[in-house]
Amino acid sequence: MIQNVIKLDNVDIYQQKHLVLSNVSLSIDKGEFVYLIGSTGSGKSSLLKVLYADLHVQQGQGMVAGFNLKNIKDAEVPFLRRKLGIVFQDFQLLTDRTVEENLEFVLKATGWNNDKSMNERILESLDNVGMRSKLKKYPHELSGGEQQRIVIARALLNHPEIILADEPTGNLDPDISAEILLLLKKISEAGTAVLMATHDHYTINKFPQRIIKCENGKLIDNAVLTL
Ligand SMILES: Nc1ncnc2c1ncn2[C@@H]1O[C@H](COP(=O)(O)OP(=O)(O)OP(=O)(O)O)[C@@H](O)[C@H]1O
């Protein structure tokens, strides 16, 4: 059975009083990989904010990872966010902690308290991104691509249903971007949906997938990449 992990029906997305995207409908299935494109200011971040319940749904209906966005209570938002792995540029690693401590910090903040289970989960997540050997390293001892892999490992810790990635290849050179993309694809094939906002046309052309696009106040499905 195909399962929607994201389903929006006729949602209007506002920033303050400003209607950014109107009548947004979107379905994303378990394990799907989808690019989110659109020019600067077109509404990509606003759409992601709706999905992690930072912006409220007033008009229309929205479900994400089993949570109803229309009537979600503030106290439930952290539980929704545990079902989401967030890979954003402005959510970087803590520079004064090792990789292990960075991941442990997130586990403790999300209710884990058994040292052995935490240690096992940290190693599993690092194995998923090929970074087990970096356990004791500080972020500044890692390359940009390695840091991004650790950010992805951190996003995987709580077995999310969806990864929301905002420009995950933004500061990386093309070869390293391709590695990160392949890693996110592998994660989606293992059952976690990936929604990736990007301006990186090179990567989209190299690894074509379904594209959704913010344009002129609307969300267009199955969009075509135009330069
Ligand atoms: N906090 C805010 N308050 C008011 N308006 C905002 C706020 N954040 C964004 N906007 C406006 O909403 C619109 C969409 O912005 P959004 O950040 O979603 O675009 P974006 O596609 O993510 O752009 P970028 O590619 O530059 O990140 C823009 O017109 C922006 O000015």
The ligand as an SDF file (V2000), in Angstrom:
LIG
                    3D

 31 33  0  0  0  0  0  0  0  0999 V2000
    9.3570   36.2450    8.3830 N   0  0  0  0  0  0  0  0  0  0  0  0
    8.8210   36.8110    7.3010 C   0  0  0  0  0  0  0  0  0  0  0  0
    7.9760   37.8370    7.3980 N   0  0  0  0  0  0  0  0  0  0  0  0
    7.4080   38.3900    6.3140 C   0  0  0  0  0  0  0  0  0  0  0  0
    7.6390   37.9730    5.0560 N   0  0  0  0  0  0  0  0  0  0  0  0
    8.4990   36.9760    4.8810 C   0  0  0  0  0  0  0  0  0  0  0  0
    9.1340   36.3240    5.9930 C   0  0  0  0  0  0  0  0  0  0  0  0
    9.9220   35.3380    5.5090 N   0  0  0  0  0  0  0  0  0  0  0  0
    9.7890   35.3700    4.1720 C   0  0  0  0  0  0  0  0  0  0  0  0
    8.9350   36.3310    3.7890 N   0  0  0  0  0  0  0  0  0  0  0  0
    8.5210   36.6400    2.4010 C   0  0  0  0  0  0  0  0  0  0  0  0
    7.8630   35.5050    1.8660 O   0  0  0  0  0  0  0  0  0  0  0  0
    8.2430   35.3030    0.5070 C   0  0  0  0  0  0  0  0  0  0  0  0
    8.7900   33.8870    0.3140 C   0  0  0  0  0  0  0  0  0  0  0  0
   10.0020   33.7380    1.0280 O   0  0  0  0  0  0  0  0  0  0  0  0
   10.7430   32.3620    1.1910 P   0  0  0  0  0  0  0  0  0  0  0  0
   11.8080   32.5610    2.2110 O   0  0  0  0  0  0  0  0  0  0  0  0
    9.7590   31.2960    1.4080 O   0  0  0  0  0  0  0  0  0  0  0  0
   11.4000   32.1910   -0.2780 O   0  0  0  0  0  0  0  0  0  0  0  0
   12.4500   31.1250   -0.7930 P   0  0  0  0  0  0  0  0  0  0  0  0
   11.9100   30.5880   -2.0780 O   0  0  0  0  0  0  0  0  0  0  0  0
   12.7760   30.1530    0.2670 O   0  0  0  0  0  0  0  0  0  0  0  0
   13.7180   32.0120   -1.1110 O   0  0  0  0  0  0  0  0  0  0  0  0
   15.3040   31.6620   -1.0520 P   0  0  0  0  0  0  0  0  0  0  0  0
   15.5810   30.7880   -2.2370 O   0  0  0  0  0  0  0  0  0  0  0  0
   15.9250   33.0170   -1.1970 O   0  0  0  0  0  0  0  0  0  0  0  0
   15.5690   31.0250    0.2680 O   0  0  0  0  0  0  0  0  0  0  0  0
    9.2230   36.3940    0.1600 C   0  0  0  0  0  0  0  0  0  0  0  0
    8.5070   37.4040   -0.5000 O   0  0  0  0  0  0  0  0  0  0  0  0
    9.7200   36.8800    1.5020 C   0  0  0  0  0  0  0  0  0  0  0  0
   10.0540   38.2190    1.4530 O   0  0  0  0  0  0  0  0  0  0  0  0
  1  2  1  0
  2  3  1  0
  2  7  2  0
  3  4  2  0
  4  5  1  0
  5  6  2  0
  6  7  1  0
  6 10  1  0
  7  8  1  0
  8  9  2  0
  9 10  1  0
 10 11  1  0
 11 12  1  0
 11 30  1  0
 12 13  1  0
 13 14  1  0
 13 28  1  0
 14 15  1  0
 15 16  1  0
 16 17  2  0
 16 18  1  0
 16 19  1  0
 19 20  1  0
 20 21  2  0
 20 22  1  0
 20 23  1  0
 23 24  1  0
 24 25  2  0
 24 26  1  0
 24 27  1  0
 28 29  1  0
 28 30  1  0
 30 31  1  0
M  END
$$$$
